[in-house]
Amino acid sequence: MWVIDIRHWLNDEQTGPGAPQLRLKVAKLAEIITYATARDSQFVTGDPPKCWRRPNRKSCTGRLNVHFIEDDRIYWICPICGDDGIIDGWHGFIWDVSVYDDEGRVVH
């Protein structure tokens, strides 16, 4: 299980990865944060994020189950390969769409 405080993976401006090798991981976490906060705010979200794992060097075909757990952390799990994790520290970042209303204005 991944247990990630997204703040530790970001650059000083907190807008992207803190190191080049984190680029794809931060992009995937950003996708999960955006999906979870959009769905929770009643925005149209489309399909859940795809799993990023490559069991036996083949892309997993699963779509992540994403929901909030205690302490307002985001939990994800892939129903196919079982990859799972928790994201903490996501509040107020550019991927947190829960801070916007229907017209794109910041509400908190």
Buried (B, 14 or more C-beta within 10 A) or exposed (E): EEEBEBEEBBEEEBEBBBEEEBEEBBEBBBBBBBBBBBBBBEBEBEEBBBBBBEBEEEEBEBBBEBEEEEEEBBBBBBEBBEBBBBBBBBBEBEBBBBBBEEEEEEEE
